[in-house]
Amino acid sequence: MTKETIIPRMGYVLRAAIKAAGYRGFIESIGLDKDLDDCALESRPGVTSELMQKIEEACAKALAADCGNEWAQFFLLAWFRTRKATQDLVQHVDASPLNSAEGKNTIYRHFTVPMLSGFFQLCFSTRRGPDIDLWWKNPFLAWVHFVSSKTSVSVDDLLTNIANHLAVDQRSIERWIAGDPIGKIVWPHGSNVQEALGVQQEGKISESEAKHMAGWLLLAVVFQSLPDLTRDAVRRDFSLRT
């Protein structure tokens, strides 16, 4: 089976989310990459549900270790809500009258974009984070300013530390702060935060605060991985919601 359906299959969505969050390496490290691909393609339909549950449980533990229990529970709640909403959509919406292109566009505008917008509303209303106006323009730069405001590390030092840690050149950093996707920032995000802060902050930032920053870094990487048109559509929907 392929991913070419009007309503996205949850296995495909799960794989896309894991890749966007930079967690594909984690999945490979524990030998679940083939199971994840099989879920996305539904190539083993008899065990797809079991495989998804196994991957969800593994990711929950990894998220707790990486970004703390609060973020792990938050992400899992959002994922379960998404899964339930998608299942309801499949069960109660008859998409058969729609052709493929029309159907996909309808689902994108009336389901995918509002779901993403609602997710980020939940993030910013319940999780202390970066400046929201800067976030819509550039999530990664908003994250850097957020971390700098909470520590004694300057924006320039943060960017330099990240570049050194990931062995990337200045042009890559410039592209990231211009809003381009960030393929180099991957799991574990906790160690990325530690390296960004550098030795100046050793012992000065609590573990819970560092994990809080790691969760927002994960979100920045995810949102910046989306196409510009999708990010703009989510921003517009967010601003129109009551």
C-alpha positions as CSV (number, residue, x, y, z in Angstrom):
1,M,0.0,0.0,0.0
2,T,1.1,3.6,-0.6
3,K,0.7,6.8,1.3
4,E,-1.5,8.2,-1.6
5,T,-4.8,8.6,0.3
6,I,-7.0,11.5,0.9
7,I,-6.9,11.1,4.7
8,P,-3.3,10.4,5.9
9,R,-2.6,7.0,7.4
10,M,-1.5,7.3,11.0
11,G,1.6,5.2,10.4
12,Y,2.7,7.6,7.7
13,V,2.0,10.6,10.0
14,L,3.9,9.0,12.8
15,R,7.0,8.4,10.6
16,A,6.8,12.0,9.3
17,A,6.6,13.4,12.9
18,I,9.5,11.3,14.1
19,K,11.6,12.4,11.1
20,A,10.7,16.1,11.6
21,A,11.6,15.9,15.3
22,G,15.0,14.4,14.4
23,Y,14.2,11.1,16.2
24,R,14.8,8.8,13.2
25,G,18.3,8.2,14.5
26,F,16.9,7.1,17.9
27,I,14.5,4.7,16.1
28,E,17.4,3.2,14.1
29,S,19.5,2.9,17.3
30,I,17.0,0.6,18.9
31,G,16.3,-1.4,15.7
32,L,12.7,-0.2,15.1
33,D,13.3,1.6,11.8
34,K,11.9,-1.2,9.7
35,D,8.9,-1.5,11.9
36,L,8.3,2.3,11.5
37,D,8.6,2.0,7.7
38,D,6.2,-0.9,7.7
39,C,3.7,1.1,9.8
40,A,4.0,4.0,7.3
41,L,3.3,1.8,4.3
42,E,0.9,-0.6,6.2
43,S,2.9,-3.4,4.6
44,R,2.1,-5.7,7.6
45,P,-1.6,-4.7,8.2
46,G,-2.2,-7.5,10.7
47,V,0.3,-6.1,13.2
48,T,0.3,-2.4,12.3
49,S,-1.4,-1.4,15.6
50,E,1.0,-3.4,17.7
51,L,4.0,-1.9,15.9
52,M,2.7,1.6,16.4
53,Q,2.2,1.0,20.1
54,K,5.7,-0.4,20.5
55,I,7.1,2.7,18.7
56,E,5.0,5.1,20.7
57,E,6.2,3.6,24.0
58,A,9.8,3.7,22.9
59,C,9.5,7.4,21.9
60,A,7.7,8.2,25.1
61,K,10.6,6.9,27.1
62,A,13.2,8.6,24.9
63,L,11.3,12.0,25.1
64,A,11.2,11.8,28.9
65,A,14.9,11.2,29.0
66,D,15.7,13.9,26.4
67,C,13.2,16.7,27.3
68,G,11.7,15.7,30.6
69,N,8.5,14.0,31.7
70,E,6.4,17.1,31.2
71,W,7.2,17.5,27.6
72,A,6.9,13.7,27.0
73,Q,3.4,13.7,28.5
74,F,2.5,16.8,26.5
75,F,3.7,15.4,23.2
76,L,2.0,12.1,23.9
77,L,-1.3,13.8,24.7
78,A,-1.1,15.8,21.4
79,W,-0.3,12.6,19.5
80,F,-3.2,10.7,21.0
81,R,-5.6,13.5,20.2
82,T,-4.3,13.6,16.6
83,R,-4.7,9.9,16.3
84,K,-8.3,10.0,17.7
85,A,-9.3,12.9,15.5
86,T,-7.9,11.2,12.4
87,Q,-9.7,7.9,13.3
88,D,-13.0,9.9,13.7
89,L,-12.4,11.5,10.3
90,V,-11.9,8.2,8.6
91,Q,-15.0,6.7,10.3
92,H,-17.4,9.6,9.9
93,V,-16.4,11.5,6.7
94,D,-17.3,10.1,3.3
95,A,-14.5,11.3,1.0
96,S,-15.5,9.1,-1.9
97,P,-17.2,11.9,-4.0
98,L,-13.9,13.9,-4.0
99,N,-11.1,13.3,-6.4
100,S,-7.6,12.8,-5.0
101,A,-6.3,16.4,-5.5
102,E,-9.5,18.0,-4.3
103,G,-9.8,15.7,-1.4
104,K,-6.2,16.2,-0.2
105,N,-6.6,20.0,-0.4
106,T,-9.9,19.9,1.6
107,I,-8.3,17.7,4.3
108,Y,-5.2,19.9,4.4
109,R,-7.2,23.2,4.7
110,H,-9.9,22.0,7.1
111,F,-8.1,19.4,9.2
112,T,-4.3,19.4,9.0
113,V,-3.8,23.2,9.3
114,P,-6.3,23.6,12.1
115,M,-4.9,20.6,14.0
116,L,-1.4,22.1,13.7
117,S,-2.6,25.5,14.7
118,G,-4.4,24.1,17.7
119,F,-1.3,22.2,18.7
120,F,0.8,25.4,18.8
121,Q,-2.0,27.2,20.6
122,L,-1.7,24.6,23.3
123,C,2.1,24.9,23.3
124,F,2.1,28.6,23.8
125,S,-0.7,28.8,26.2
126,T,0.6,26.1,28.6
127,R,4.4,25.9,28.1
128,R,6.4,29.0,28.8
129,G,8.4,29.6,25.6
130,P,9.9,31.9,23.0
131,D,8.4,35.2,21.6
132,I,5.5,34.1,19.5
133,D,5.8,36.8,16.9
134,L,9.5,35.9,16.2
135,W,8.6,32.2,16.3
136,W,6.3,32.5,13.3
137,K,9.0,34.1,11.3
138,N,11.9,31.9,12.5
139,P,11.4,29.2,15.1
140,F,15.1,28.5,15.5
141,L,16.1,32.1,16.0
142,A,13.2,32.6,18.4
143,W,14.6,29.6,20.4
144,V,18.1,31.1,20.5
145,H,16.8,34.4,21.8
146,F,14.6,32.6,24.3
147,V,17.6,30.6,25.7
148,S,19.8,33.7,25.7
149,S,17.2,35.6,27.7
150,K,17.1,32.8,30.3
151,T,20.9,32.4,30.6
152,S,24.1,34.5,30.6
153,V,25.0,33.2,27.1
154,S,24.8,35.6,24.3
155,V,23.0,34.9,21.0
156,D,26.4,34.9,19.2
157,D,27.9,32.5,21.7
158,L,25.0,30.2,21.4
159,L,25.2,30.1,17.6
160,T,28.9,29.6,17.8
161,N,28.6,26.7,20.3
162,I,25.9,25.0,18.2
163,A,28.0,25.4,15.0
164,N,31.0,23.8,16.8
165,H,29.0,21.0,18.3
166,L,27.4,20.1,15.0
167,A,30.5,20.8,12.9
168,V,28.6,23.1,10.6
169,D,29.9,26.2,8.8
170,Q,28.7,29.8,9.2
171,R,26.6,29.5,6.0
172,S,24.6,26.7,7.5
173,I,23.9,28.8,10.6
174,E,22.9,31.7,8.4
175,R,20.4,29.6,6.5
176,W,18.9,28.3,9.8
177,I,18.5,31.8,11.2
178,A,16.9,32.7,7.9
179,G,14.3,30.0,8.4
180,D,15.6,27.1,6.3
181,P,15.0,23.5,7.5
182,I,17.5,22.2,10.1
183,G,18.5,18.6,9.2
184,K,21.6,18.6,11.4
185,I,19.9,19.2,14.8
186,V,18.6,15.8,15.8
187,W,18.1,13.6,18.8
188,P,19.2,13.9,21.6
189,H,18.1,17.5,21.9
190,G,19.1,17.6,25.6
191,S,22.8,17.3,24.7
192,N,22.3,19.9,22.0
193,V,21.1,22.3,24.6
194,Q,24.0,21.5,26.9
195,E,26.5,22.1,24.1
196,A,24.8,25.3,23.1
197,L,25.1,26.7,26.7
198,G,28.7,25.6,26.9
199,V,30.8,25.5,30.1
200,Q,29.8,29.0,31.1
201,Q,26.5,27.6,32.4
202,E,27.7,24.4,34.0
203,G,25.8,24.1,37.3
204,K,23.9,27.3,36.8
205,I,20.9,25.9,34.9
206,S,18.7,23.4,36.5
207,E,18.1,20.0,34.8
208,S,14.4,20.8,34.5
209,E,15.1,24.2,32.9
210,A,17.6,22.6,30.4
211,K,15.0,20.0,29.5
212,H,12.3,22.7,29.1
213,M,14.6,24.4,26.6
214,A,15.3,21.0,24.8
215,G,11.5,20.6,24.3
216,W,11.3,24.0,22.6
217,L,14.3,23.2,20.5
218,L,12.6,20.0,19.3
219,L,9.5,22.1,18.4
220,A,11.6,24.7,16.6
221,V,13.2,22.0,14.5
222,V,9.8,20.4,13.7
223,F,8.1,23.7,12.7
224,Q,11.0,24.9,10.6
225,S,11.0,21.6,8.7
226,L,7.5,22.4,7.4
227,P,7.1,24.0,3.9
228,D,6.8,27.8,4.0
229,L,3.2,27.7,2.7
230,T,2.2,25.4,5.5
231,R,3.9,27.5,8.2
232,D,2.1,30.6,6.8
233,A,-1.2,28.8,6.7
234,V,-0.8,27.6,10.3
235,R,0.2,31.1,11.4
236,R,-2.9,32.6,9.7
237,D,-5.2,30.0,11.3
238,F,-3.6,30.6,14.7
239,S,-4.3,34.4,14.5
240,L,-7.9,33.9,13.5
241,R,-8.9,31.5,16.2
242,T,-10.9,32.8,19.1
